[in-house]
Amino acid sequence: MTTTDNFTLFDFDEFSAWLFSHNVSRVIKLVQNHHTYIPGYAHFKGDNHITLLKGMERSHLERGFAEIAQNLTTFNDGKIALCRSLDKIPAGIKGANQYGICIENVGSFDLGQDVMTPVHKTLIVNLNALLCKKFNLVPNTDTIVYHHWYDLTSGERTTDKSRTKTCPGTSFFGGNTIADCQANFIPLVKGAMDNFAGTATSAVESPGVKHGVVNVATLNVRAATNTNVPILKVLHQGTPVAIYESDNGWYRIDAGQQWVKSDFVDLS
């Protein structure tokens, strides 16, 4: 695991260990799958992960994003990059960002373009399975989604008249349609989840858990109901959170001990 210019590069086992030791305060309900298109396989030289990530970041900043759009990036050598905090809403799919984690898979996976390497295939399947395991998601086409299924203007799931991208590619695991995903990708993810059968997951919400949305530009998360204790992390406006407990003007937003001031969360 190495960190350079705000990007952390992992091999799969390192990322798995990091993920299951890392508390995510944001409510996660789905995993987005994309391909980068550019850069593609020809741009990857085996050791220029950070260079490619910085190039994507520049492109996203030029388009008006505050930072790189995706939470995670996969490479065809089996590496995973953490790009945007998992506690930050991605800018991946209009209509599917608030509760999503965005994965960009380096490559151009339209027909006739890059042929996905076996290592990359295994990584993408295992990463989707790992995230489903972590966030207690049942793999299906509501929890694992492709950019192609969403209208670029309205953000709604596709209709015959929708304006969409081909992303994650017309040859991504046999195609980019919902039927392709159901037939070719979801079964692989379900099978891979068995590999993580003994791994601890995020706590399953009890029926009494409430939900809210951060209503201030930045909200400090602390380890206790006291503004004098260190800040664990910062959440941004619009971030959905689960509320496990209320205590004298504070909400506990994690199964462990992560607290925020209740004034800055609107119940939903």
C-alpha positions, -999 to 999 in steps of 0.1 A, spaced: 0 0 0 14 34 -10 0 69 -9 10 96 -34 -7 129 -41 -39 119 -22 -42 86 -41 -36 53 -22 -26 23 -43 -34 -12 -29 -31 -48 -41 -64 -67 -35 -55 -83 -2 -43 -49 12 -75 -32 1 -97 -60 16 -79 -56 49 -82 -18 48 -118 -19 38 -129 -41 67 -110 -21 92 -124 12 79 -157 27 91 -178 44 64 -204 68 78 -222 73 45 -251 50 37 -242 28 8 -269 10 -13 -252 4 -47 -219 0 -66 -214 18 -99 -193 2 -126 -176 23 -153 -148 21 -178 -124 50 -183 -124 47 -221 -95 71 -220 -70 62 -206 -71 27 -220 -48 -3 -218 -23 12 -242 -18 41 -218 -9 19 -189 29 12 -187 29 -10 -157 41 16 -132 23 48 -141 -8 44 -120 -5 78 -103 3 96 -135 -30 82 -151 -49 91 -120 -36 127 -119 -46 130 -156 -81 118 -148 -82 143 -119 -72 172 -141 -99 163 -166 -125 162 -139 -114 195 -124 -116 211 -159 -152 198 -161 -160 216 -129 -158 188 -103 -143 196 -69 -120 166 -72 -116 133 -91 -151 118 -97 -146 82 -87 -140 66 -53 -120 37 -67 -100 28 -98 -89 -6 -109 -59 -14 -132 -52 -44 -154 -22 -54 -132 -45 -61 -103 -40 -29 -84 -68 -8 -68 -66 30 -61 -86 48 -35 -92 82 -52 -121 99 -34 -130 90 2 -157 64 5 -174 89 28 -178 113 -2 -206 111 -27 -190 103 -61 -197 122 -94 -202 90 -114 -239 86 -125 -265 113 -123 -294 97 -104 -272 71 -87 -246 90 -68 -260 98 -33 -259 62 -21 -233 49 -45 -196 39 -47 -181 47 -81 -156 22 -96 -137 33 -127 -120 4 -145 -91 15 -166 -97 4 -202 -119 8 -232 -143 -21 -231 -164 -14 -261 -164 -41 -288 -132 -41 -308 -113 -21 -281 -94 -35 -251 -97 -72 -243 -99 -74 -205 -70 -93 -190 -79 -123 -168 -63 -105 -138 -85 -75 -144 -116 -96 -148 -109 -114 -115 -102 -81 -97 -134 -64 -109 -155 -93 -99 -139 -96 -65 -140 -59 -58 -178 -58 -65 -182 -89 -43 -161 -73 -15 -181 -41 -15 -214 -60 -14 -201 -80 15 -189 -49 33 -221 -30 29 -246 -60 32 -258 -57 -4 -274 -86 -22 -259 -86 -58 -286 -77 -83 -291 -51 -109 -304 -26 -83 -273 -29 -61 -247 -33 -89 -253 -8 -117 -238 3 -151 -236 39 -163 -253 28 -195 -286 23 -177 -291 59 -167 -302 88 -189 -275 115 -190 -300 144 -187 -326 132 -163 -306 106 -143 -335 81 -146 -331 44 -155 -330 40 -192 -359 39 -217 -358 34 -255 -355 72 -259 -327 77 -233 -294 95 -240 -267 73 -225 -231 63 -226 -219 28 -236 -200 28 -202 -188 3 -189 -185 -9 -224 -204 -30 -249 -181 -60 -242 -179 -56 -205 -185 -91 -192 -205 -99 -223 -223 -66 -227 -236 -35 -210 -274 -41 -209 -293 -51 -178 -299 -85 -192 -262 -89 -199 -254 -80 -163 -280 -104 -150 -267 -133 -171 -230 -127 -171 -218 -105 -142 -241 -109 -113 -236 -147 -110 -198 -141 -109 -202 -116 -81 -225 -139 -61 -200 -167 -65 -171 -145 -54 -189 -134 -22 -183 -170 -9 -146 -161 -7 -154 -135 20 -178 -157 40 -158 -152 72 -151 -115 68 -168 -91 92 -192 -67 76 -207 -33 84 -234 -37 110 -268 -46 97 -292 -18 106 -319 -26 132 -355 -16 125 -351 14 149 -323 30 129 -332 64 114 -317 81 84 -306 117 78 -287 139 54 -259 164 62 -273 199 58 -241 219 62 -211 224 39 -188 203 62 -196 183 93 -170 171 117 -173 135 129 -159 129 164 -153 99 186 -175 112 214 -202 137 222 -177 165 228 -162 191 205 -129 189 224 -121 153 211 -102 149 179 -120 150 145 -121 116 129 -132 128 95 -154 153 77 -187 147 59 -200 170 32 -234 185 25 -259 160 10 -242 129 25 -267 104 37 -261 89 72 -277 62 94 -286 74 129 -282 47 155 -286 68 187 -294 103 198 -277 118 229 -281 154 240 -278 172 207 -256 145 191 -263 116 167 -243 84 166 -239 76 129 -220 44 131 -223 10 147 -192 20 167 -185 54 182 -188 82 155 -208 112 165 -220 144 148 -240 174 160 -277 167 154 -283 204 143 -264 197 111 -284 166 100 -319 167 86 -339 136 93 -352 119 61 
